[in-house]
């Protein structure tokens, strides 16, 4: 039973298209995140939501819009895709208290923009 | 601003060799420290963490790491690696209780030859 699941795992699309990546966690965590991992494996946070409220919004183009319908879901919608958006996108979650720093990651969604 | 530096980008070892991966960080305050591992085709998962107390922490699969505050280091060690340890290893640091503020190093690729 996957703790953090993302779909799709692979996504190949043309420049200019709009696409979404979905994420769900069944851990009961309060906080969810989106990370971007570039071709050099560098992992950078994009967004963080706590109980459906945006708490971190790093400098990302406004073509990227996260949506959290409930605290178990955090979806990432990307408009007008560009070549530079090609990367692996990881969803993650964490809970509060002493373990608030420990991230549980999804398997990643590899986005390729042609 | 906090930063994390992993000195070894690619390490190649034979089975049964000892492993030490370097991690140094820059952060002006109390830190929580982590090592995450990403096996081929899989998601990042927590290998071990340091919050407080004994600076020598033990993780899964025989890994350990030592926090040396004076050196701002958190090196990962394993006395005898196995082929199944082939993976990407990421060091991360962040303030207590705020996973979204964690900064990741750019990873070390470990290849273990059978």
Interface residues (C-beta under 8 A of the other chain):
Chain A: X4 X31 X33 X40 X41 X42 X43 X44 X45 X48 X55 X56 X90 X92 X94 X96 X97 X98 X100 X101 X102 X103 X104 X105 X106 X107 X108
Chain B: X32 X34 X36 X42 X43 X44 X45 X46 X49 X51 X88 X90 X94 X96 X97 X98 X99 X100 X101 X102 X104 X106 X107 X109
